[in-house]
């Protein structure tokens, strides 16, 4: 996977912090699970997501933010019921993806 480019948004987001961490997370997801593919989603202003696909079906969206403690806080949104998990442990967030096979609901 190539290194993602940082969106050139006029607003002052923490993209220089978020994008490299999200890119590293995507690489780690693909290394852990060969059936998962990741791609950046910059359609939502103010937050860069990583979309996670299994068999061509989008099963998850993941983002990372800078917590007030200074640590990266990972958030993952999964499945047709839109389950959410948040935490500091990147390995735990990655392991959650192994259990989901249903698609996220379509969004406009």
MODELLER restraints for C-alpha pairs under 7 A, 6 or more apart:
rsr = mdl.restraints
at = mdl.atoms
rsr.add(forms.Gaussian(group=physical.xy_distance, feature=features.Distance(at['CA:1:A'], at['CA:27:A']), mean=6.72, stdev=0.5))
rsr.add(forms.Gaussian(group=physical.xy_distance, feature=features.Distance(at['CA:3:A'], at['CA:23:A']), mean=6.69, stdev=0.5))
rsr.add(forms.Gaussian(group=physical.xy_distance, feature=features.Distance(at['CA:4:A'], at['CA:23:A']), mean=6.32, stdev=0.5))
rsr.add(forms.Gaussian(group=physical.xy_distance, feature=features.Distance(at['CA:6:A'], at['CA:15:A']), mean=6.47, stdev=0.5))
rsr.add(forms.Gaussian(group=physical.xy_distance, feature=features.Distance(at['CA:6:A'], at['CA:16:A']), mean=6.90, stdev=0.5))
rsr.add(forms.Gaussian(group=physical.xy_distance, feature=features.Distance(at['CA:6:A'], at['CA:19:A']), mean=6.28, stdev=0.5))
rsr.add(forms.Gaussian(group=physical.xy_distance, feature=features.Distance(at['CA:13:A'], at['CA:46:A']), mean=6.25, stdev=0.5))
rsr.add(forms.Gaussian(group=physical.xy_distance, feature=features.Distance(at['CA:18:A'], at['CA:64:A']), mean=5.92, stdev=0.5))
rsr.add(forms.Gaussian(group=physical.xy_distance, feature=features.Distance(at['CA:18:A'], at['CA:65:A']), mean=6.13, stdev=0.5))
rsr.add(forms.Gaussian(group=physical.xy_distance, feature=features.Distance(at['CA:22:A'], at['CA:50:A']), mean=6.85, stdev=0.5))
rsr.add(forms.Gaussian(group=physical.xy_distance, feature=features.Distance(at['CA:22:A'], at['CA:63:A']), mean=6.67, stdev=0.5))
rsr.add(forms.Gaussian(group=physical.xy_distance, feature=features.Distance(at['CA:22:A'], at['CA:64:A']), mean=6.33, stdev=0.5))
rsr.add(forms.Gaussian(group=physical.xy_distance, feature=features.Distance(at['CA:26:A'], at['CA:38:A']), mean=5.76, stdev=0.5))
rsr.add(forms.Gaussian(group=physical.xy_distance, feature=features.Distance(at['CA:26:A'], at['CA:50:A']), mean=6.96, stdev=0.5))
rsr.add(forms.Gaussian(group=physical.xy_distance, feature=features.Distance(at['CA:29:A'], at['CA:94:A']), mean=5.96, stdev=0.5))
rsr.add(forms.Gaussian(group=physical.xy_distance, feature=features.Distance(at['CA:30:A'], at['CA:36:A']), mean=5.76, stdev=0.5))
rsr.add(forms.Gaussian(group=physical.xy_distance, feature=features.Distance(at['CA:30:A'], at['CA:37:A']), mean=6.02, stdev=0.5))
rsr.add(forms.Gaussian(group=physical.xy_distance, feature=features.Distance(at['CA:35:A'], at['CA:54:A']), mean=6.03, stdev=0.5))
rsr.add(forms.Gaussian(group=physical.xy_distance, feature=features.Distance(at['CA:36:A'], at['CA:52:A']), mean=6.54, stdev=0.5))
rsr.add(forms.Gaussian(group=physical.xy_distance, feature=features.Distance(at['CA:36:A'], at['CA:53:A']), mean=5.56, stdev=0.5))
rsr.add(forms.Gaussian(group=physical.xy_distance, feature=features.Distance(at['CA:36:A'], at['CA:54:A']), mean=4.96, stdev=0.5))
rsr.add(forms.Gaussian(group=physical.xy_distance, feature=features.Distance(at['CA:37:A'], at['CA:52:A']), mean=5.74, stdev=0.5))
rsr.add(forms.Gaussian(group=physical.xy_distance, feature=features.Distance(at['CA:37:A'], at['CA:53:A']), mean=5.14, stdev=0.5))
rsr.add(forms.Gaussian(group=physical.xy_distance, feature=features.Distance(at['CA:37:A'], at['CA:54:A']), mean=6.62, stdev=0.5))
rsr.add(forms.Gaussian(group=physical.xy_distance, feature=features.Distance(at['CA:38:A'], at['CA:50:A']), mean=6.32, stdev=0.5))
rsr.add(forms.Gaussian(group=physical.xy_distance, feature=features.Distance(at['CA:38:A'], at['CA:51:A']), mean=5.56, stdev=0.5))
rsr.add(forms.Gaussian(group=physical.xy_distance, feature=features.Distance(at['CA:38:A'], at['CA:52:A']), mean=4.64, stdev=0.5))
rsr.add(forms.Gaussian(group=physical.xy_distance, feature=features.Distance(at['CA:38:A'], at['CA:53:A']), mean=6.27, stdev=0.5))
rsr.add(forms.Gaussian(group=physical.xy_distance, feature=features.Distance(at['CA:39:A'], at['CA:50:A']), mean=5.63, stdev=0.5))
rsr.add(forms.Gaussian(group=physical.xy_distance, feature=features.Distance(at['CA:39:A'], at['CA:51:A']), mean=5.42, stdev=0.5))
rsr.add(forms.Gaussian(group=physical.xy_distance, feature=features.Distance(at['CA:39:A'], at['CA:52:A']), mean=6.84, stdev=0.5))
rsr.add(forms.Gaussian(group=physical.xy_distance, feature=features.Distance(at['CA:40:A'], at['CA:49:A']), mean=5.99, stdev=0.5))
rsr.add(forms.Gaussian(group=physical.xy_distance, feature=features.Distance(at['CA:40:A'], at['CA:50:A']), mean=4.62, stdev=0.5))
rsr.add(forms.Gaussian(group=physical.xy_distance, feature=features.Distance(at['CA:40:A'], at['CA:51:A']), mean=6.17, stdev=0.5))
rsr.add(forms.Gaussian(group=physical.xy_distance, feature=features.Distance(at['CA:41:A'], at['CA:48:A']), mean=6.06, stdev=0.5))
rsr.add(forms.Gaussian(group=physical.xy_distance, feature=features.Distance(at['CA:41:A'], at['CA:49:A']), mean=5.03, stdev=0.5))
rsr.add(forms.Gaussian(group=physical.xy_distance, feature=features.Distance(at['CA:41:A'], at['CA:50:A']), mean=5.72, stdev=0.5))
rsr.add(forms.Gaussian(group=physical.xy_distance, feature=features.Distance(at['CA:41:A'], at['CA:51:A']), mean=6.36, stdev=0.5))
rsr.add(forms.Gaussian(group=physical.xy_distance, feature=features.Distance(at['CA:42:A'], at['CA:48:A']), mean=5.04, stdev=0.5))
rsr.add(forms.Gaussian(group=physical.xy_distance, feature=features.Distance(at['CA:42:A'], at['CA:49:A']), mean=6.47, stdev=0.5))
rsr.add(forms.Gaussian(group=physical.xy_distance, feature=features.Distance(at['CA:48:A'], at['CA:63:A']), mean=6.40, stdev=0.5))
rsr.add(forms.Gaussian(group=physical.xy_distance, feature=features.Distance(at['CA:49:A'], at['CA:61:A']), mean=6.09, stdev=0.5))
rsr.add(forms.Gaussian(group=physical.xy_distance, feature=features.Distance(at['CA:49:A'], at['CA:62:A']), mean=5.43, stdev=0.5))
rsr.add(forms.Gaussian(group=physical.xy_distance, feature=features.Distance(at['CA:49:A'], at['CA:63:A']), mean=4.79, stdev=0.5))
rsr.add(forms.Gaussian(group=physical.xy_distance, feature=features.Distance(at['CA:50:A'], at['CA:61:A']), mean=5.52, stdev=0.5))
rsr.add(forms.Gaussian(group=physical.xy_distance, feature=features.Distance(at['CA:50:A'], at['CA:62:A']), mean=5.04, stdev=0.5))
rsr.add(forms.Gaussian(group=physical.xy_distance, feature=features.Distance(at['CA:50:A'], at['CA:63:A']), mean=6.28, stdev=0.5))
rsr.add(forms.Gaussian(group=physical.xy_distance, feature=features.Distance(at['CA:51:A'], at['CA:58:A']), mean=6.75, stdev=0.5))
rsr.add(forms.Gaussian(group=physical.xy_distance, feature=features.Distance(at['CA:51:A'], at['CA:60:A']), mean=5.89, stdev=0.5))
rsr.add(forms.Gaussian(group=physical.xy_distance, feature=features.Distance(at['CA:51:A'], at['CA:61:A']), mean=4.55, stdev=0.5))
rsr.add(forms.Gaussian(group=physical.xy_distance, feature=features.Distance(at['CA:51:A'], at['CA:62:A']), mean=6.50, stdev=0.5))
rsr.add(forms.Gaussian(group=physical.xy_distance, feature=features.Distance(at['CA:52:A'], at['CA:58:A']), mean=5.75, stdev=0.5))
rsr.add(forms.Gaussian(group=physical.xy_distance, feature=features.Distance(at['CA:52:A'], at['CA:59:A']), mean=5.92, stdev=0.5))
rsr.add(forms.Gaussian(group=physical.xy_distance, feature=features.Distance(at['CA:52:A'], at['CA:60:A']), mean=5.02, stdev=0.5))
rsr.add(forms.Gaussian(group=physical.xy_distance, feature=features.Distance(at['CA:52:A'], at['CA:61:A']), mean=6.03, stdev=0.5))
rsr.add(forms.Gaussian(group=physical.xy_distance, feature=features.Distance(at['CA:53:A'], at['CA:59:A']), mean=5.61, stdev=0.5))
rsr.add(forms.Gaussian(group=physical.xy_distance, feature=features.Distance(at['CA:57:A'], at['CA:103:A']), mean=5.84, stdev=0.5))
rsr.add(forms.Gaussian(group=physical.xy_distance, feature=features.Distance(at['CA:58:A'], at['CA:103:A']), mean=5.40, stdev=0.5))
rsr.add(forms.Gaussian(group=physical.xy_distance, feature=features.Distance(at['CA:58:A'], at['CA:104:A']), mean=6.06, stdev=0.5))
rsr.add(forms.Gaussian(group=physical.xy_distance, feature=features.Distance(at['CA:59:A'], at['CA:78:A']), mean=5.93, stdev=0.5))
rsr.add(forms.Gaussian(group=physical.xy_distance, feature=features.Distance(at['CA:59:A'], at['CA:79:A']), mean=5.53, stdev=0.5))
rsr.add(forms.Gaussian(group=physical.xy_distance, feature=features.Distance(at['CA:59:A'], at['CA:100:A']), mean=6.86, stdev=0.5))
rsr.add(forms.Gaussian(group=physical.xy_distance, feature=features.Distance(at['CA:59:A'], at['CA:101:A']), mean=6.39, stdev=0.5))
rsr.add(forms.Gaussian(group=physical.xy_distance, feature=features.Distance(at['CA:59:A'], at['CA:102:A']), mean=5.95, stdev=0.5))
rsr.add(forms.Gaussian(group=physical.xy_distance, feature=features.Distance(at['CA:59:A'], at['CA:103:A']), mean=4.41, stdev=0.5))
rsr.add(forms.Gaussian(group=physical.xy_distance, feature=features.Distance(at['CA:59:A'], at['CA:104:A']), mean=5.18, stdev=0.5))
rsr.add(forms.Gaussian(group=physical.xy_distance, feature=features.Distance(at['CA:60:A'], at['CA:76:A']), mean=6.83, stdev=0.5))
rsr.add(forms.Gaussian(group=physical.xy_distance, feature=features.Distance(at['CA:60:A'], at['CA:77:A']), mean=5.47, stdev=0.5))
rsr.add(forms.Gaussian(group=physical.xy_distance, feature=features.Distance(at['CA:60:A'], at['CA:78:A']), mean=4.53, stdev=0.5))
rsr.add(forms.Gaussian(group=physical.xy_distance, feature=features.Distance(at['CA:60:A'], at['CA:79:A']), mean=6.50, stdev=0.5))
rsr.add(forms.Gaussian(group=physical.xy_distance, feature=features.Distance(at['CA:60:A'], at['CA:104:A']), mean=6.35, stdev=0.5))
rsr.add(forms.Gaussian(group=physical.xy_distance, feature=features.Distance(at['CA:61:A'], at['CA:76:A']), mean=5.84, stdev=0.5))
rsr.add(forms.Gaussian(group=physical.xy_distance, feature=features.Distance(at['CA:61:A'], at['CA:77:A']), mean=5.27, stdev=0.5))
rsr.add(forms.Gaussian(group=physical.xy_distance, feature=features.Distance(at['CA:61:A'], at['CA:78:A']), mean=6.80, stdev=0.5))
rsr.add(forms.Gaussian(group=physical.xy_distance, feature=features.Distance(at['CA:62:A'], at['CA:75:A']), mean=5.61, stdev=0.5))
rsr.add(forms.Gaussian(group=physical.xy_distance, feature=features.Distance(at['CA:62:A'], at['CA:76:A']), mean=4.38, stdev=0.5))
rsr.add(forms.Gaussian(group=physical.xy_distance, feature=features.Distance(at['CA:62:A'], at['CA:77:A']), mean=6.30, stdev=0.5))
rsr.add(forms.Gaussian(group=physical.xy_distance, feature=features.Distance(at['CA:63:A'], at['CA:74:A']), mean=5.96, stdev=0.5))
rsr.add(forms.Gaussian(group=physical.xy_distance, feature=features.Distance(at['CA:63:A'], at['CA:75:A']), mean=5.35, stdev=0.5))
rsr.add(forms.Gaussian(group=physical.xy_distance, feature=features.Distance(at['CA:63:A'], at['CA:76:A']), mean=6.61, stdev=0.5))
rsr.add(forms.Gaussian(group=physical.xy_distance, feature=features.Distance(at['CA:64:A'], at['CA:72:A']), mean=6.28, stdev=0.5))
rsr.add(forms.Gaussian(group=physical.xy_distance, feature=features.Distance(at['CA:64:A'], at['CA:73:A']), mean=5.50, stdev=0.5))
rsr.add(forms.Gaussian(group=physical.xy_distance, feature=features.Distance(at['CA:64:A'], at['CA:74:A']), mean=4.49, stdev=0.5))
rsr.add(forms.Gaussian(group=physical.xy_distance, feature=features.Distance(at['CA:64:A'], at['CA:75:A']), mean=6.13, stdev=0.5))
rsr.add(forms.Gaussian(group=physical.xy_distance, feature=features.Distance(at['CA:65:A'], at['CA:72:A']), mean=5.72, stdev=0.5))
rsr.add(forms.Gaussian(group=physical.xy_distance, feature=features.Distance(at['CA:65:A'], at['CA:73:A']), mean=5.28, stdev=0.5))
rsr.add(forms.Gaussian(group=physical.xy_distance, feature=features.Distance(at['CA:65:A'], at['CA:74:A']), mean=6.67, stdev=0.5))
rsr.add(forms.Gaussian(group=physical.xy_distance, feature=features.Distance(at['CA:66:A'], at['CA:72:A']), mean=4.88, stdev=0.5))
rsr.add(forms.Gaussian(group=physical.xy_distance, feature=features.Distance(at['CA:66:A'], at['CA:73:A']), mean=6.05, stdev=0.5))
rsr.add(forms.Gaussian(group=physical.xy_distance, feature=features.Distance(at['CA:67:A'], at['CA:73:A']), mean=5.70, stdev=0.5))
rsr.add(forms.Gaussian(group=physical.xy_distance, feature=features.Distance(at['CA:72:A'], at['CA:88:A']), mean=6.21, stdev=0.5))
rsr.add(forms.Gaussian(group=physical.xy_distance, feature=features.Distance(at['CA:73:A'], at['CA:86:A']), mean=6.93, stdev=0.5))
rsr.add(forms.Gaussian(group=physical.xy_distance, feature=features.Distance(at['CA:73:A'], at['CA:87:A']), mean=5.56, stdev=0.5))
rsr.add(forms.Gaussian(group=physical.xy_distance, feature=features.Distance(at['CA:73:A'], at['CA:88:A']), mean=4.93, stdev=0.5))
rsr.add(forms.Gaussian(group=physical.xy_distance, feature=features.Distance(at['CA:74:A'], at['CA:86:A']), mean=5.57, stdev=0.5))
rsr.add(forms.Gaussian(group=physical.xy_distance, feature=features.Distance(at['CA:74:A'], at['CA:87:A']), mean=5.36, stdev=0.5))
rsr.add(forms.Gaussian(group=physical.xy_distance, feature=features.Distance(at['CA:74:A'], at['CA:88:A']), mean=5.97, stdev=0.5))
rsr.add(forms.Gaussian(group=physical.xy_distance, feature=features.Distance(at['CA:74:A'], at['CA:90:A']), mean=6.89, stdev=0.5))
rsr.add(forms.Gaussian(group=physical.xy_distance, feature=features.Distance(at['CA:75:A'], at['CA:85:A']), mean=5.77, stdev=0.5))
rsr.add(forms.Gaussian(group=physical.xy_distance, feature=features.Distance(at['CA:75:A'], at['CA:86:A']), mean=4.37, stdev=0.5))
rsr.add(forms.Gaussian(group=physical.xy_distance, feature=features.Distance(at['CA:75:A'], at['CA:87:A']), mean=6.65, stdev=0.5))
rsr.add(forms.Gaussian(group=physical.xy_distance, feature=features.Distance(at['CA:76:A'], at['CA:84:A']), mean=5.72, stdev=0.5))
rsr.add(forms.Gaussian(group=physical.xy_distance, feature=features.Distance(at['CA:76:A'], at['CA:85:A']), mean=5.37, stdev=0.5))
rsr.add(forms.Gaussian(group=physical.xy_distance, feature=features.Distance(at['CA:76:A'], at['CA:86:A']), mean=6.46, stdev=0.5))
rsr.add(forms.Gaussian(group=physical.xy_distance, feature=features.Distance(at['CA:77:A'], at['CA:83:A']), mean=5.64, stdev=0.5))
rsr.add(forms.Gaussian(group=physical.xy_distance, feature=features.Distance(at['CA:77:A'], at['CA:84:A']), mean=4.66, stdev=0.5))
rsr.add(forms.Gaussian(group=physical.xy_distance, feature=features.Distance(at['CA:77:A'], at['CA:85:A']), mean=6.76, stdev=0.5))
rsr.add(forms.Gaussian(group=physical.xy_distance, feature=features.Distance(at['CA:78:A'], at['CA:84:A']), mean=6.40, stdev=0.5))
rsr.add(forms.Gaussian(group=physical.xy_distance, feature=features.Distance(at['CA:78:A'], at['CA:104:A']), mean=6.35, stdev=0.5))
rsr.add(forms.Gaussian(group=physical.xy_distance, feature=features.Distance(at['CA:79:A'], at['CA:100:A']), mean=6.33, stdev=0.5))
rsr.add(forms.Gaussian(group=physical.xy_distance, feature=features.Distance(at['CA:79:A'], at['CA:102:A']), mean=5.19, stdev=0.5))
rsr.add(forms.Gaussian(group=physical.xy_distance, feature=features.Distance(at['CA:79:A'], at['CA:103:A']), mean=5.27, stdev=0.5))
rsr.add(forms.Gaussian(group=physical.xy_distance, feature=features.Distance(at['CA:79:A'], at['CA:104:A']), mean=4.73, stdev=0.5))
rsr.add(forms.Gaussian(group=physical.xy_distance, feature=features.Distance(at['CA:80:A'], at['CA:102:A']), mean=6.04, stdev=0.5))
rsr.add(forms.Gaussian(group=physical.xy_distance, feature=features.Distance(at['CA:80:A'], at['CA:103:A']), mean=5.60, stdev=0.5))
rsr.add(forms.Gaussian(group=physical.xy_distance, feature=features.Distance(at['CA:80:A'], at['CA:104:A']), mean=4.76, stdev=0.5))
rsr.add(forms.Gaussian(group=physical.xy_distance, feature=features.Distance(at['CA:80:A'], at['CA:105:A']), mean=5.51, stdev=0.5))
rsr.add(forms.Gaussian(group=physical.xy_distance, feature=features.Distance(at['CA:82:A'], at['CA:104:A']), mean=6.68, stdev=0.5))
